[in-house]
Amino acid sequence: MKRKTKVTIGVLVLVTAGVAYGVTVFREKLTVSLPEYPPIDKAVWLEQKWPVKGRDWYHHADQGTLTFGIPYEWFVALEQPVLSIFSAGLLSDAVYLDRYGFIPSSTEIENDKNNILPVGFARGRPMSRADGTPWVNPQTKKPMTGVGLTCAACHTGRFTYKGTTVLIDGGPALTDLGKLRQGLGISVLFTRLLPFRFERFAERVLGPGASSEAKAELRADLDETWNQFDIVRRLDQKVADQSVEEGYARLDALNRIGNTVFALDTKKLENYVGASAPVHLPRIWSSPWFDWVQYNGAIEQPMVRNAGEAIGVGAKINLTDPKQGLFASAVEVKTLFEIEQMLAGKQPDASSGFNGLKSPKWPENILGKIDTDLASKGALLYKQICQDCHLPPVTSKEFWESKRWLPPNSADERYFQVELIPISHIGTDPAQATDMKNRKVSLPADLGINSDEFGPALGKLVEKTVKHWYDSQTPPASKAQRDEMNGHRNNGIQAKLAYKVRPLNGIWATPPYLHNGSVPNVYALLSPVAERPKTFYLGHREYDPVNVGYRYDELAGGFLLDTTIRGNHNTGHEFNDDKTNAGVIGRGLKPDERRALIEYLKTL
């Protein structure tokens, strides 16, 4: 073979390999793999003692968040992250967002009769640019409005069974926020780079026949938005070796809140860390009456908890410019208080039980009748092996007479003292508690926060933000108002190497299990660790009423959870006769005992 021919073949081989590599990178980086779900045919909201209007308000209550960093008018104009000459369909399409886990809404957003955002999305106030100037439409000069996520985005549960979609307020969501961030970033990038795509976007945002000047301004805004996205993208790349993929139904909320507040909002990017400790999105019924919340019992005051969440998902806060008023923010403090009041209801007692948002009851008309004989056997087992930690059922006299109900406070309110079980005993994955305890932050001196410990620093920062809001009201909020909105509780922050144990009312509606979602169903949780699946898929919605959980077989576009990875461990909370394993909390259970316990848990 001649040398020229050899060189030509060699070049072709290299080009072919390069193209193949490029296609692989494109598929991995510039596409979003999502499950295909059947259309929702029949949907049922379980009865939880919430009025329909109240539920709808909660689903879209604006907390001041600007989660996506773009105006609402952009969000409904962007196309799906699919490379196509022709329109790929809108990113905001309800059926498309449903593939990320967001539940289509049945309520029209105020002042917008042509678009319905999913549960957990809110269209908010007029939006400002990074420099504080109003963000207006370049063509019409009308203000653009913000769009962000609400409490309901993470705390509205769902499952399907034989064609019926069951929806549960306050339950753990089946969303994948990581994939949504990825999809939004790709959509913005394609719009920025592809002229035909930009033209379609411009017509939706600016209207037909927009001036070249308006289009140029829109393009400049798009470039700046991508630059902001790219800062976060590069930070995520930098800490990738510390990070654990979250997937459906999980989120490292505390570390992500910390990154937003301590790195992006303060512009101290050295504070950015990996999302190393994903947790299962928690159920929130009954929680307003617990003395401490979060899986590791880290936060005492409801206002600090909720305002911190709002800041973490994009409510703007000034932490860098004293002239503009440090701690001035977009947090809707009054709305957060109203949400908490609606969740809590009035003081619970033996006659009314927990009111506000009730835990759901097993829907026998959908999932089948409970075997009462088997449940009776399970009740005995529950009392023997579960009740010491998880307490008697919340419907029982024993529960309401428990010594864990604290004495009345100054507002004659009683709260329930949750027990924190040391990780050394319970044996479950330590990442969430450990990483919060060990995280350090560096803060600007102007903020007046002396601690470099993550928990205390975050607590003090959010407290100052809420106080700024109280002080800025006309007239300033009174001490009585502040006490009431703070839940008559101190701003307590702690970082114990322990996890909270709570009553199991509604537990059947909250798969997957353990604090990090590393066990797919209750039957596996009651089994020895060696019998639990080492890998399984998250993203299924079909409910398994026998084992009490979701299906977890292979799912195209789903998330494969590997329990050998730190943060994903499925160890602990184990029933096993082999006491040498760490985290063994009780004797081994025979298969028929597990079945009896499962049947009883359906009644709670």
HELIX and SHEET records of a PDB file:
HELIX    1   1 ARG A    3  LYS A   29  1                                  27    
HELIX    2   2 VAL A   52  HIS A   60  1                                   9    
HELIX    3   3 TYR A   72  PHE A   75  1                                   4    
HELIX    4   4 ALA A   94  ASP A   98  1                                   5    
HELIX    5   5 CYS A  151  CYS A  154  1                                   4    
HELIX    6   6 LEU A  177  LEU A  193  1                                  17    
HELIX    7   7 PRO A  195  LEU A  206  1                                  12    
HELIX    8   8 SER A  212  LYS A  238  1                                  27    
HELIX    9   9 ALA A  240  GLN A  242  5                                   3    
HELIX   10  10 ALA A  253  GLY A  258  1                                   6    
HELIX   11  11 ASN A  259  ASP A  265  3                                   7    
HELIX   12  12 LEU A  269  ASN A  271  5                                   3    
HELIX   13  13 SER A  287  TRP A  289  5                                   3    
HELIX   14  14 PRO A  302  GLY A  312  1                                  11    
HELIX   15  15 PRO A  322  GLN A  324  5                                   3    
HELIX   16  16 VAL A  333  ALA A  344  1                                  12    
HELIX   17  17 GLU A  364  LEU A  367  1                                   4    
HELIX   18  18 THR A  372  ILE A  385  1                                  14    
HELIX   19  19 GLN A  387  HIS A  390  1                                   4    
HELIX   20  20 LYS A  397  TRP A  400  1                                   4    
HELIX   21  21 ILE A  423  ILE A  426  1                                   4    
HELIX   22  22 ALA A  431  ASN A  438  1                                   8    
HELIX   23  23 ALA A  445  LEU A  447  5                                   3    
HELIX   24  24 PHE A  454  SER A  472  1                                  19    
HELIX   25  25 LYS A  479  MET A  485  1                                   7    
HELIX   26  26 ILE A  507  ALA A  509  5                                   3    
HELIX   27  27 VAL A  522  LEU A  525  1                                   4    
HELIX   28  28 VAL A  529  GLU A  531  5                                   3    
HELIX   29  29 PRO A  591  LEU A  601  1                                  11    
SHEET    1   A 3 LYS A  42  TRP A  45  0                                        
SHEET    2   A 3 THR A 164  ASP A 169  1                                        
SHEET    3   A 3 THR A 156  TYR A 161 -1                                        
SHEET    1   B 2 PHE A 121  PRO A 126  0                                        
SHEET    2   B 2 THR A 145  LEU A 149 -1                                        
SHEET    1   C 2 ARG A 250  LEU A 251  0                                        
SHEET    2   C 2 VAL A 279  HIS A 280 -1                                        
SHEET    1   D 2 GLU A 419  PRO A 422  0                                        
SHEET    2   D 2 ALA A 498  VAL A 501 -1                                        
SHEET    1   E 2 THR A 535  LEU A 538  0                                        
SHEET    2   E 2 PHE A 559  ASP A 562 -1                                        
SHEET    1   F 2 TYR A 543  ASP A 544  0                                        
SHEET    2   F 2 GLY A 549  TYR A 550 -1                                        
SHEET    1   G 2 GLU A 574  PHE A 575  0                                        
SHEET    2   G 2 VAL A 584  GLY A 586  1                                        
END                                                                             
